[in-house]
Amino acid sequence: MEQHPSIALESLASLSVAKCLQRISRVSAGTWQVEGVKVSYGSIKDALSAHDFKNPASAVYISLEGPATITSAMIFDPANIGYVSKCFTGHSFPSGRAITPAEEVMLTELANIILNALTNTILNALKKSLVPALPRFVEGDIDRLVAEFTAIPRLKQNFRIVTVLIGMRRNGDAARSEVFALIPEELAMELENTRPPAGSHDGIA
């Protein structure tokens, strides 16, 4: 099924994440920015395919429940964790073969900030609320991550996929991460019909 990208969703996602990254830039050691936004239609696997799984990935995700559901995730390449840490905390964890508990906490905290900014913007625009949920951490190749998501029965369907590419830089070090939100088609169409002005529902000061 082909869908035309939603301008409303692109605008809301780009602005909300960009404003969130501006706040992170003011209090962290790095510079953060949105490098691209796109809206598509497909499955969990289609969403995850935005990431280059040359290496097994680390992901933080939040799945909100209610009359409908919105699931969001932030994907990291473990090879870049040191850069991410430098940009976020100013310090780099010693490199190792596996993600340490401290790195997991750092990635979860960072993703939680960004994912909540994105999903809250969408919910505010729709004038809806969903049951809060704690972020979850998972590692592995694309099949492992797909299995993690599709273990949740309501995620075994296609969604409108909002993908935001984030870049982070500090003293010549750079890394990227993908953020995506899975929005049920009925909510995406409702948002398109309301056509909220860009910036009117970002919920970020």
Disulfide bonds with the S-S distance in Angstrom:
none
